[in-house]
Amino acid sequence: MSQDVTIADLGALLSAHPQALFLHNQSVLTRGAAALLRRAWLAPFAGYSGVHLAQAGGETKLFGQVQRYAGSPLAALVYLAPQAAIQPGRLTLIVEHFLKTLGAYGVQGLFAEVDEHSAASAALQQAGLSVQAHQRVWKLSRAPGVPLDALGWQPYLSRHALAVRLLHTALVPAQVQHLSCGSTQRQDSYVCFQQGQLAAFADVQRGPRGTWLQVLAAPTPAMPDWLTELVLRLRPRRNRPLYIAVRSYQDWLEPVLEGLDADPGPRQAVLLRRMLQPVKVKEVQKMAQAASMEASSSIRYPARTQAPMDER
């Protein structure tokens, strides 16, 4: 059985927090683990905060937290705690509980990021999540010692939204385009135009513990210079590093990051479980009626002849 976390469960939840397994890189790397764990207190106000908590019983309870994002059809599985309690049966209960709860908010799926060959990855897949893509997160703690040359990056503005959407459609494989989820806040992001066309987009999310960067661009010989300029603009430092997420379909960026002395993280799997969309009874009735009318219009019955009357 899985259910929402109540005030009576907060003691067990706090005891489980030190053994939490984090499954959303952007949140934990930019805000810090402690800040995410403190958000458990916001769960009763999920309608406003987007934070949801659930638990599955047993000798040791398994707790999970998800985060909704305004304008995104997907929610992030932020952490599971404690790691020792992660097993497919309990995890399935928690995932299904979240999907049922989140459906009321228009969420269509739940995703998680985890080391590819870990036991947690296997448990998540047994709970119904499937691998959609792979990624690696690179860490850069200092900016390169070169002067800043303005090569085309400019702050993202709302009028760039259509161009970014078209670039995303052109460069991201169709089967994984739905994975572009998370915060829709782009006030710190950048765009790069070349000859009047959008050539690259840099999704930037800042936090007190670090800066998150995901670059979308086609392979070009100019990318080392573009990325160097972008790093200089974001000014990474030891106490607030820059984290660059590179999905498998953009892995040509990895040699460029090696040239900037960035440190690679482990290869991760990006997993997703979609929910089935309910269909209203009225819609089913309309479809059935339309199908019935179409079927009846295609059937031709022989003309009925009047039976002769008995002669008296």
N, C-alpha and C positions, 0 to 999 in steps of 0.2 A: 504494500500500500504506500502511496506517495501523497503528500499533502503540503500545504503552505506552512512556512515556519511561523510560529506564534511567539509571544513574549516568553512563554514558559520554556521554549527551546533555545533561547539565546545563550544560556550558560553552556550547553553542549556545543552550540555553534562556535562560541569563542574558544572552547577547548580544542576544537577541530581545526581552527584557522592556521596554527603553526605548520600543519601538514597539508596545506592546500596545494593543489595542482592547478596552475593558471593556464588557461586555454585561449586567451585573447591577448596577443602580443602588444597591440597598440595601447590598450588600457594599462597593463601592468608596467610597461616600459616608460610610459610618459607620466603616469600618476603615482606609481609605486604600489607595492603589495598592500601596505598598511592602509592606504586611502581606499582601496577597493574593498578591503575587509570591513572598514568602518561603514561602508555604504549599506551593509546589512541592516543597519538601523533604519534605512529609508524604505525597506521592503513594505511596511504597512501603507506607505504612500505611493505604491507602484503606479497608480494612475497618473501621477504628476512626475515622479522621478524616473520611471522606466525600469526600475530595479525590481526583480522578482526573485524570490527564494523558495526552494522546495526541499523536502527531505524524504528519504525512504528508510523505513524502520529496519530493525535487526539488532544483533548484539551491539554493533557499533553503527550509529546512524550515519548515512551519507547525505551531505548537504550539497546543494548546487545553487549557483547564482547566474542569472542571465541579465542582459542589458538590451533594452529596446532603443532604437534611434529614430527620431522624427524623420519621416520621409523615406525610410528604408523598409523594404519588404522582409528583411532578415533580421534576426536577433542573434546576439553573440552569447555563447556559453562562456562565461567569464572564468569560473573556477569550480572545482569539485573538491570537497574536503570531508574527511581526511583521505589521503591517497590509499591507505591500507583498506579502506572500505569500498573502493571502486571495484565492482564486479558487475558483469552484464545484466543480471536480473534486476538489481537495484537501480542500475543506471537506466535501464529501459523504462522503469516506472517513473523516474524523474524526468526523462526526456519527453515521454508521453504526457505527463502532467504539465510540463511547460508548454508544449504545443497546444494542448487544450486551452490553457489559460491565455496564451498569447494570441490565439485566433480571434478573440474578441477585440483585439487592438489592430487587426488587419495584418498581423505578421504571418508570412507564408512559409517560413522555414527557420531552422536553427543551425548555426555553424560553429565549428571549433577548430583551433589550430594546435597541433600536438606533434611531438617528435615522431617521425615516420615509423620507427621500429619499436616503439614503447608498448608496454602492456596496456596503457590507457588507450592507445590508438586501436588496439585489437578489441578492447571492451566497448569503445564507442561504435565501432563498426558492427559489433554484435547487437548493439542497441538500436541499429537501424540507420546510422549515419554512413555515408559512402564517400570515398575519396574523390574530390572534384579537381584538385590541382596540388602542386607541390610548391614550396617556397623556401627561401633562406633569408634570414634577417641579419644584415651587416651592421656593425657598430663602428662609429667614427668618433673619437674623443678629442680630436684637435683638427683645426683647419690647416690646409696646405699653406706653406710659407711662400705664397706668390701674390702679386698684386691683383686686385679685383679689376677685371676688364668687363665692361658691360657689353654682352654679346647678344642680348635679345630678351632676357627674362624680364617680365613685368608682373606686378601684382594682379592676381585674378580678380575680375569684376563680374557682376551678374550677367553682363552682356556677352560674356565668353561661354556661357553655359551650353549653348547649342553647338558651338565649335568643339568643345570638350566632349560632348556626347557623340558627335560624329567621329572624332578621333578614337574614342573608346570602341565604337562599333567597328571601325576599320582595323584596329590593331589587336583587339582581344578576341580569341577564338569564341565562336558563338556558343559552344557548350559550357563555357565558364563565365560568360558575361554577367550572369546573375550574381556572381560572387563579389561584385563591386558594391560593398555594403559598408555600413558604419556611419559615422557622423557626416551630415551634409553641410557642416560648417566649413567654409572654404576661405575665410577672411585672411588666412595666412598662406594660402596657396599661390602658385606662380604659373604663368603661361609663357611660352616662347614662340614667337612668330618669325618665320623666314619667308621673305618675298610675299608678304601678305597672307600667308597660310599658317595655321596653327601647326607647329612641328613637334611640340612637346608640352606636356602638362605635369606639374609637380604638385601632388596632393600633400599638404603639410598640416600636421596636427601637433600643436605645442602643449606641453604639460610641465609641471614643476620639476619633474625628474628627467625629462628628456624631450626630444623632438622626433616625430615620426614622419618619414618621407617615403612616398611611393611615386616613382616616375613612370610616365607612360609616353613612349616615343618610339619611332621607327629607328632601326640601326642607321647610324650616320657617322662618318669620320669626325664630325665636329663634336660628338658627344663627350669625349674627355674634357674639352674646354668648357662645354655647357655645364657639365656636372661639377667641375671645379668652381665655376662662378657661383653655382647654386649653393654649394657647400660654404663658400665664403660668405654668402648672404645669410645663411642660417647660423653661422658662427658656433659650431659645436665646441664644447669644452669638457674637461674631465668630470665635473660634477653635474653636467647636463649634456650627455652625449647625443649624437645624431644617429638614429636607427633607420636604416634603409631596407625596406621590404622588396624582395625581388621574386616575383612569381616565375614559374618554370617557362612560361611563354615569353618572358623578358630576360632570360638568363644571359643574353649577350652583354648585359650590363655588368656582369660579375668581373670580367677582366678589367673594366674601367675602375671598379671599386678597389680591386687589388692594387691598381696603380696609385690610388689615393691612400694606401696603407690601412684600409678598413679591415676589421676583424670579422670573419664569417661565423655565423651561428650554425647549429645543426640543421640538416635538411628536415623540413616539416611537411606533414600532410594537412591539407585544408579539407575538412570533412563537413558534410551538409546532410541534413534530413529535412525534406519538405513535408508539409502537411497536406492532406487531402482537402480540397475546397468543397464545403457543403453546398448543395444545390437546393434552392427553395422548392417546396412542393408545387407551388403554382407554376414554376418554370418547367418542372417535370411534366405537369399536366398539359402545358402548352405544347411541349415537344411531342408528347404522346398523341395529342389531338391533331397536330400537323402531320405526323406520320400516318395516322389513321385516315385522314382526308386524302393524303397522297396515294395510299394503298387502294382506297375505295374508288378513286378516279381512274385507276389503271385496270380495273376489273370490268369486263363486259359480260353481262348476263343475257341469255337468250330472251327474245321477246315472248311475253306470256300471251297465249291464245285463250280466248274464252271457250270454255267447255260447252258443247251443244246441250240444249235443254231437252229434257225428255218429252217426247210427244205424248200427249194425253188423248 
